[in-house]
């Protein structure tokens, strides 16, 4: 194996340190303590873990955390009125409604109800449009984490070929926008892309955000490419014991690492960056709402 491992835990820890320093400065200079409200509807076990981690890390960074747990039977009207209250609450700088929502609740309508200035998940159409237009915006956390990892591995991306596999509004499309803004030449591939392997072999930067375990094989990788694996897939792991499972990415790690120059592991790559970027977005939102400038 030749590739360097891109350590998302380490980069995320450094980012959390930066966030904590910005929070402390904001409090000292302006008397502002940023607040993040996280809304969890229902009992999805994975969502409960994510929300608990977000709340803990928010407090560790010196910010206020407001948790709102609603039953799965909550009506859309009930959820929308909570969002309206959080929009109006000056102690709340960021609002995150944990997805997926239980069936019967329309995530698009709920996201559109969030004040774009507090939309720290970056999913409101206003923020998606601002990202597209190159105007400062709240950017979705996982794509922002990918950009930071790629910059940490490569520095300047000008002129590099990037291929992003997956075109979701949550990951693939914003990653493509961010890399375009960083002057890479970006191809956005998806399930209808012809000869995906040869498209991927063009990539100096390959981002896999598909949700299919190990589908990006070693022969998809250009020699020396930087590979970012966003996928989180739980697969059976009989080698660990009966009924056991493990997490794998969308990239066949060992095969890809033989050709790539740097690669993110799963777990421990993109995953840890997501919450760190959420914290960073919350500080950005707190500053912009008060007319304070945020460095790009
Ligand atoms: P979606 O299911 O919304 O999108 C998947 C994308 O992959 C689609 O654009 C789809 O194409 C494309 N795709 C599916 N099959 C193929 C194929 N055979 N060849 C090429 N493209 C294909 O997933 P998300 O974007 O939400 O998530 C992607 C992965 O990232 C998942 O594993 C998810 O768990 C993980 N994830 C990780 C996060 C983290 O913090 N690390 C956060 C968010 C997601 P089409 O549009 O044509 O259907």
Boltz pocket constraint, residues with backbone or C-beta under 6 A from the ligand:
constraints:
  - pocket:
      binder: B
      contacts: [[A, 142], [A, 165], [A, 166], [A, 167], [A, 168], [A, 169], [A, 170], [A, 171], [A, 172], [A, 189], [A, 190], [A, 191], [A, 192], [A, 193], [A, 196], [A, 208], [A, 209], [A, 210], [A, 211], [A, 212], [A, 229], [A, 230], [A, 231], [A, 232], [A, 233], [A, 270], [A, 271], [A, 274]]
      max_distance: 6.0
